[in-house]
Amino acid sequence: DRCEEAAVQLEQGIALARRVGDRQWEQVLLGERSWSLALTGHWEEALASLNQVPEERLVEMNPTFLLALPEPLVAQGRLEDARHLVSLHARHEASADVQERTCYRAAEAVVLAAEGKERQALAAAEEVLTAIVESRPADQAVKVAFPQALEAALALDERDRAEQLLAPIEALPPGRLAPSLRAHAARFRARLAAEDGESQKAEQGFAAASVTFREFGMPFWLAVTLAEHGEWLVSADRASEAEPKLTDASETFERLGAKPWLERVEAPAARLPAEARA
């Protein structure tokens, strides 16, 4: 999850590949870099990297583009582009290669959720987690599938399923638990605590998630956490505490071009007192 450092190393690799004329490794490293760029909020650069690789080459490569880009595309309201990217890798759905299959299913879960198909999204994400969460818990496919599975379970009002999804991740020892997964677990625990009226646990969970996403330079997920925290505070008649969180989230969503999220933040913000919105 040290994506900013990873991006620097990958840029050096891309420069070397270009210098020696190795087009194949240049394209592979562009895909790898897209993951780091996407998580660190450099979405324009990440999406521009995709344009440097011919579509017919994508399915032959390590499927990093497939994992990195559907979430930014969906967050920007570009569902058709996300769906097209996933469709280019459709042959991976039935692949005997676990990595290819789980990458495809994780990306598919993002698109299915955006289409409002929560049941199918949950099934796709669960397939990923069942296959590799014990053997490769820091895999990129797990990092995509885990929050998608939880989001779908909560949308379906399946609280018990959400608890079952959280348990194996939270049980991982520190050396195997990626910071981003720890942060996602904390924010979903916060949401569950908020539903139960456990204010202190909710505060602690949102705060823990925010600290980790901020520390590891993941602005989109930080903004999502702040937005969820702010929504809960507004619903609890704590508008003065919600205002700075909603404002920070809104600024990030605007910078990233995440229009659906920006519209979502505007709803609780509209419920703030006039002096808080000023």
Buried (B, 14 or more C-beta within 10 A) or exposed (E): BEBBEBBEBBBEBBEEBEEEEEEEBBBBBBBBBBBBBBBBBBBEBBBEBBEEBEEEEBBEBBBBBBBBBBBBBBBBBBBEBBBEBBEBBEEBEEBEEBBBBBBBBBBBBBBBBBBEBBEBBBBBBBBBBEBBBEEBBBBBBBBBBBBBBBBBBBBBEBEEBBBEBBEBBBEBEEEEBBBBBBBBBBBBBBBBBBEEEBBEBBBBBBBBBBBBBBEBBBBBBBBBBBBBBBBBBBEBEEBEBBBEBBBBBBBBBBEBBBBEBBEBBEEBBEBBEEEBEE
